[in-house]
Amino acid sequence: MDPVTRILVERERSRPRLMPWIVVAVLLHAGAAAATYLAGKRAASNPIQLPSVSVRVVRQEAPSRRPPSRDTRRPSTPVPQPSKPPATTVPKPSAVATAPPVEVEAPKATTDAMRSEDSKVTPVPTPAPSTADDAGGAGGGGGASRGLSVGGESSAGDSGIPSDFHFTYYVDRMLALIESRWYKPVVPVATRARVGFVILKDGRLEDIRLEESSGVPSFDRAALRAIYAANPLPPLPPAYGKPSLTVHLSFSE
């Protein structure tokens, strides 16, 4: 046997034996469990009897107490009767003597008075002379309103409104709407610009353009801004047969 094997055999022999101790522990646990079981079984076969005690409840009667009698009736207080006011005598109105009405005779119309009235002649008012502006507005097919005009012709020869458009009420309304949205800047007198646009059947505006400049950019922008602000205008009159209306509008100071 080589030295290594001999050392291993000696260590195996010198190692403590645990098996006997394990067997002893198992036996002890088994004995304790058997003793506990037997003790419990014996206690179950002989139950403990507790002494019975009888209890009697005695209810104490409450003493009868009668409240002292009280007379709830109160003495009636006499109600004073309202005294009647003394009767007042109303004096009778005395009759007032009135004078009989005096009949007034209406004056009769005489023939002389009627003749004098017929001889009077009522003067006929003379018509006021027409101004040049009214004549020009009627002849040009449009109206003028505080610097706005559709009458006359431009340098290119275009009239303000076509000659077949005879609805002056529409032109007046168009000028009033555009003028209400025209904010004029401070410019020299006789400043003038011309703007062209097309009115569709439903009143919408198209092709808005500056045809003639006034030479003052702020005045030109104010004129174009007034047209854009008035868009859309009222629809064209139903009696106007064309689908659109071309307008050349002049802005002047």
Disulfide bonds with the S-S distance in Angstrom:
none
